[in-house]
Amino acid sequence: MKTLSIELKKRLMRDMLLIRIAEERLAEIYPQGEMRTPTHFSIGQEAVSVGVCAALKKSDAVFASHRCHAAYLAKGGDLGAMVQELFGRAAGSCRGRGGSAHLASGACNMYAAPILGAMIPVSVGAALSFAMDKKKNIAVAFFGDAALEEGVFAESVNFAVVKKLPVLFVCENNFYSTHTHIKYRQPGRPIYRRVRGLGIETVRIDGNDVCAVYDRAKRYSDTMRRDPRPYFMECVTYRYREHVGPLFDFENPYRSKEEVMQWMRKCPIGRLKKSLSAAWPGIRWWYEDCRARLEDEVDAAVRSARLSPWPQQKDLLRDVY
């Protein structure tokens, strides 16, 4: 793996911290009842979205599933608009009508929908449009391990392979579909090996190593711009919170507190901080300053959302198709 510059690592750290701080703050205030949208937090999985999106251009298109906060922010989505959306306010990214699982921004080319696997074929359609328009852009599909159990996944990969489309399929394998472990849902052979049988180059990566994720995503994206074809990345990671909602679900029988704590010790932010510390003695002060600034930014976004107007009744049917 190519050694990344300190400046790039600082950017990766800042982006992961933004996602972590924003989601932890939203999880903290969610029980107050001000947000009436189901939330699927990416706490613990930040390195996947950040590593991939850091390798992209603004004109590249990203498509995500219900767990989309990280992809939205990593692609450059506006934090204030995201918080407004979760609060259901008119200034939200979808004007207060989409909620947590439908984040979208035409400005940064990021779109999400909660139906399992639904955005995978949409990403292929975007890649097809890039190819037809002779653009050097690529499309990225983020999805969980359970999405591979949908027929549309195989159909989409097949079409992308046959048509040689610039699509990067990114599987965030956190081992669970709601409360069911992957060992009860899929055969024992690793995901990336099974997908390789569809005629696509695949790789399995430590999804908590943001530098490794970035390195592979950059190599694939650069290659696709020169020689369009799809690629598949299985990024092994883990979510700390419950499937949907702000709480830790240690007491549920499907996973133990010990298991969650084991993964917390593999925190992608802590891992990058340790790596930076070895090469840059000033990381401690920079890190604390960066964290404080982002906390202020998140708090300001929450205060603004609480004071912002609701959508008006006369506008409820606008932009509805």
Buried (B, 14 or more C-beta within 10 A) or exposed (E): EEEBEEEEBBBBBBBBBBBBBBBBBBBEBBEEEEBEBEBBBBBBBBBBBBBBBBBBEEEBBBBBBBBBBBBBBBBBBBBBBBBBBBBBBBBBBBBBBBBBBBBBBEEBBBBBBBEBBBBBBBBBBBBBBBBEEEBEBBBBBBBBBBBBEBEBBBBBBBBBBEBBBBBBBBBBBBBBBEEEEBEEBBEEEBBBEBBBEBEBBBBBBBBBBBBBBBBBBBBBBEBBBEEBBBBBBBBBBBBBBBBBBBEBBEEEEEBEEEEBEEBEEBBBBEBBBEBBEEEEEEBEEBBEEBBEBBBEBBEEBBEBBEEBEEBEEEEEEEEEE
